[in-house]
Amino acid sequence: MMDVTCLIIVVVAFSLSFVFALGGIGSALALIPSLTWLGLPFAQARAIGLFVNTVSMAGATYSNIRNRRLDFRLGIPIILPSIILAPVGAWTGHFIETRYLLMVFIAFLSFSGLMMLLFKGSKYANQYREDRPITGPLLTGIAAGFLSGLLGVGGGGLISPLMILQGFNPKKVAAITAFAVPFSSLSAFITYALMGSVPWGILLYAGPAAWLGGYLGTMVMHQKMHPGTVKKFLGVVLLLLALRFILSIS
């Protein structure tokens, strides 16, 4: 039987997965602080965030593959190192005090929000690169994978701005990010599960809701939304969450 708290988590998981799929990133950045405010321990909130990222962005990726929006050759160099580094980040976070992890999380929230709000990639404003390099995406995958495990965020908030900074089309980046996030998130989630930080009862309900939210959000993004408007909106949301998080732990 689903209690009130679990029902709220399901609604939040669906809503945030839908909204953040509009920007091609996982919802864990917003879901984790929301869950801590509902009373869940930070470690459990990170585990749920990773799981929700896995299923919601898997839904987004399914939509992208079905509609042939995904550049596999550009995404693979991001995925492989992120799968390896995500468990390392999760294991490292197990030995760091919660207050320090919260500080890093707030910093990452602020960074992601500012990048979405202010970054324009002006160097490639009128022309996006079409090559498929290895080094840049590889380093992006390493950083995103480690942070994915450490903070439970999936790494989408880092992959997206770094790939746009390298000159790739934001819509292509959104599809690649949606493709990469489930792999790093699942890899880190398994590590959290092995460490006993997963509330399985909640995941039974939150998982399908997150998948549906991610799938529907991706469909709306490609059919009705302007990517620049979406990024600005999500940037404001993340900065407000960072401020709220600061006030809640001060």
C-alpha positions as CSV (number, residue, x, y, z in Angstrom):
1,M,0.0,0.0,0.0
2,M,1.4,3.4,-1.0
3,D,1.5,5.9,1.9
4,V,1.2,9.7,1.6
5,T,5.0,10.3,1.6
6,C,5.5,7.7,-1.2
7,L,2.7,9.2,-3.2
8,I,4.3,12.6,-2.9
9,I,7.6,11.2,-4.1
10,V,5.9,9.6,-7.1
11,V,4.4,12.9,-8.1
12,V,7.7,14.7,-7.6
13,A,9.6,12.1,-9.5
14,F,7.2,12.3,-12.5
15,S,7.1,16.1,-12.5
16,L,10.8,16.7,-12.2
17,S,11.6,14.0,-14.7
18,F,9.3,15.6,-17.2
19,V,10.5,19.1,-16.7
20,F,14.2,18.3,-16.8
21,A,13.8,16.0,-19.8
22,L,12.8,19.2,-21.6
23,G,16.4,20.2,-21.2
24,G,17.9,16.8,-21.9
25,I,19.2,16.2,-18.4
26,G,18.3,14.0,-15.5
27,S,16.1,15.2,-12.7
28,A,18.3,14.1,-9.8
29,L,19.8,17.6,-9.4
30,A,16.3,18.8,-8.3
31,L,15.0,15.5,-6.9
32,I,17.7,14.9,-4.3
33,P,17.2,18.2,-2.4
34,S,13.4,17.7,-2.7
35,L,13.7,14.2,-1.1
36,T,15.9,15.5,1.8
37,W,13.3,18.1,2.5
38,L,10.7,15.3,2.7
39,G,12.9,13.7,5.4
40,L,14.9,11.1,3.6
41,P,18.6,10.6,4.5
42,F,21.0,12.2,2.0
43,A,22.5,8.8,1.1
44,Q,19.1,7.4,0.3
45,A,18.1,10.5,-1.6
46,R,21.2,10.1,-3.8
47,A,20.4,6.5,-4.5
48,I,16.9,7.3,-5.5
49,G,18.1,10.2,-7.6
50,L,20.4,7.8,-9.5
51,F,17.7,5.3,-10.0
52,V,15.2,7.9,-11.2
53,N,17.9,9.3,-13.6
54,T,18.4,5.8,-15.0
55,V,14.7,5.2,-15.8
56,S,13.7,8.7,-16.8
57,M,16.6,9.2,-19.1
58,A,16.2,5.7,-20.5
59,G,12.7,6.8,-21.5
60,A,14.2,9.9,-23.1
61,T,16.8,7.8,-24.9
62,Y,14.2,5.4,-26.2
63,S,12.4,8.4,-27.7
64,N,15.6,9.7,-29.2
65,I,16.6,6.3,-30.7
66,R,13.1,5.8,-32.1
67,N,13.2,9.1,-33.8
68,R,16.8,8.8,-35.0
69,R,18.1,11.8,-33.1
70,L,21.0,10.1,-31.4
71,D,24.7,10.2,-32.6
72,F,26.0,6.9,-31.1
73,R,29.6,7.5,-32.3
74,L,29.8,10.8,-30.4
75,G,28.2,9.4,-27.3
76,I,30.3,6.2,-26.7
77,P,33.5,8.1,-25.5
78,I,31.3,9.7,-22.8
79,I,29.6,6.5,-21.7
80,L,32.5,4.2,-21.3
81,P,34.6,6.2,-18.8
82,S,31.4,7.3,-16.9
83,I,30.4,3.7,-16.3
84,I,33.9,3.1,-14.8
85,L,34.2,6.3,-12.7
86,A,30.6,6.4,-11.3
87,P,31.2,3.5,-8.8
88,V,34.5,5.1,-7.8
89,G,32.6,8.3,-7.0
90,A,29.9,6.4,-5.1
91,W,32.5,4.6,-3.1
92,T,34.4,7.8,-2.4
93,G,31.3,9.5,-1.2
94,H,30.7,6.7,1.4
95,F,33.8,8.0,3.3
96,I,33.1,11.7,3.2
97,E,31.1,13.5,5.8
98,T,27.6,14.5,4.7
99,R,28.1,18.2,5.4
100,Y,31.0,18.3,3.0
101,L,29.1,16.4,0.3
102,L,26.2,18.8,0.7
103,M,28.6,21.7,0.1
104,V,29.9,20.1,-3.1
105,F,26.3,19.4,-4.1
106,I,25.3,23.0,-3.6
107,A,28.4,24.1,-5.6
108,F,27.4,21.7,-8.4
109,L,23.8,23.0,-8.4
110,S,25.0,26.6,-8.7
111,F,27.5,25.7,-11.4
112,S,24.8,23.9,-13.5
113,G,22.3,26.6,-13.0
114,L,24.7,29.4,-14.0
115,M,25.9,27.4,-17.1
116,M,22.3,26.9,-18.2
117,L,21.3,30.5,-17.6
118,L,24.4,32.4,-18.9
119,F,26.4,30.1,-21.2
120,K,25.7,30.7,-24.9
121,G,28.6,29.0,-26.7
122,S,29.2,32.1,-28.8
123,K,32.3,30.6,-30.5
124,Y,30.0,28.3,-32.5
125,A,26.9,30.6,-32.5
126,N,26.2,30.2,-36.2
127,Q,28.0,26.9,-37.0
128,Y,28.1,23.7,-35.0
129,R,30.9,21.1,-35.4
130,E,30.0,17.8,-37.0
131,D,33.2,15.8,-36.2
132,R,33.3,13.1,-33.6
133,P,36.5,13.6,-31.5
134,I,37.6,11.3,-28.7
135,T,39.6,13.3,-26.1
136,G,37.0,16.0,-25.2
137,P,34.1,13.6,-24.8
138,L,36.3,11.1,-23.0
139,L,37.4,13.7,-20.4
140,T,33.8,14.8,-20.1
141,G,32.7,11.3,-19.4
142,I,35.4,10.9,-16.7
143,A,34.3,14.0,-14.8
144,A,30.6,13.3,-15.2
145,G,30.9,9.7,-14.1
146,F,32.8,10.5,-10.9
147,L,30.4,13.3,-9.9
148,S,27.5,11.0,-10.8
149,G,28.5,8.5,-8.2
150,L,29.7,11.1,-5.6
151,L,26.6,13.2,-5.6
152,G,23.9,11.0,-7.2
153,V,23.2,13.5,-10.0
154,G,23.8,11.4,-13.1
155,G,26.3,13.9,-14.6
156,G,23.9,15.4,-17.1
157,G,24.4,18.9,-15.6
158,L,28.1,18.6,-16.4
159,I,27.9,16.8,-19.8
160,S,25.6,19.3,-21.4
161,P,27.5,22.5,-20.8
162,L,30.9,20.9,-21.5
163,M,29.8,19.4,-24.8
164,I,28.2,22.7,-25.9
165,L,31.4,24.4,-24.9
166,Q,33.2,22.1,-27.3
167,G,30.9,23.4,-30.1
168,F,28.3,20.8,-30.6
169,N,24.6,21.4,-31.4
170,P,22.6,21.8,-28.2
171,K,19.8,19.5,-29.5
172,K,22.4,16.8,-30.4
173,V,24.0,17.3,-26.9
174,A,20.6,16.9,-25.2
175,A,20.2,13.5,-27.0
176,I,23.7,12.4,-26.1
177,T,23.3,13.5,-22.5
178,A,20.1,11.5,-22.2
179,F,22.0,8.5,-23.7
180,A,24.9,8.8,-21.3
181,V,23.2,9.6,-18.0
182,P,21.4,6.2,-17.6
183,F,24.7,4.3,-17.9
184,S,26.6,6.3,-15.3
185,S,23.5,6.5,-13.0
186,L,22.9,2.7,-13.2
187,S,26.6,2.0,-12.5
188,A,26.6,4.2,-9.4
189,F,23.2,3.0,-8.3
190,I,24.5,-0.6,-8.2
191,T,27.3,0.6,-6.0
192,Y,24.9,2.3,-3.6
193,A,22.7,-0.9,-3.5
194,L,25.8,-3.0,-2.6
195,M,26.4,-0.5,0.3
196,G,22.8,-0.8,1.5
197,S,21.6,2.7,0.8
198,V,18.6,1.9,-1.4
199,P,15.0,2.2,-0.1
200,W,13.5,-0.5,-2.4
201,G,9.9,0.1,-1.5
202,I,9.9,3.7,-2.7
203,L,11.7,2.8,-6.0
204,L,8.9,0.3,-6.9
205,Y,6.5,3.2,-7.4
206,A,8.9,6.1,-8.3
207,G,10.7,4.2,-11.1
208,P,7.7,3.9,-13.6
209,A,6.6,7.5,-12.8
210,A,10.1,8.8,-13.6
211,W,10.3,6.8,-16.9
212,L,7.0,8.1,-18.1
213,G,7.9,11.7,-17.1
214,G,11.3,11.5,-19.0
215,Y,9.7,10.0,-22.1
216,L,6.9,12.6,-22.3
217,G,9.3,15.4,-21.5
218,T,11.6,14.5,-24.4
219,M,8.7,14.3,-26.8
220,V,7.5,17.7,-25.9
221,M,11.0,19.2,-26.1
222,H,11.6,18.1,-29.7
223,Q,8.1,19.1,-30.9
224,K,7.1,22.3,-29.0
225,M,9.9,23.8,-26.9
226,H,12.7,26.2,-27.8
227,P,15.9,24.8,-26.2
228,G,17.2,28.2,-25.2
229,T,14.1,29.0,-23.2
230,V,14.1,25.6,-21.5
231,K,17.8,26.0,-20.5
232,K,17.1,29.4,-18.9
233,F,14.1,28.1,-17.0
234,L,16.0,25.1,-15.7
235,G,18.9,27.4,-14.8
236,V,16.7,29.6,-12.6
237,V,15.2,26.5,-11.0
238,L,18.6,25.1,-10.1
239,L,19.8,28.4,-8.6
240,L,16.7,28.6,-6.5
241,L,17.2,25.1,-5.3
242,A,20.8,25.9,-4.4
243,L,19.7,28.9,-2.4
244,R,17.0,26.9,-0.6
245,F,19.5,24.1,0.2
246,I,21.9,26.7,1.6
247,L,19.2,28.1,3.9
248,S,18.1,24.6,5.0
249,I,21.5,23.6,6.2
250,S,22.7,26.9,7.6
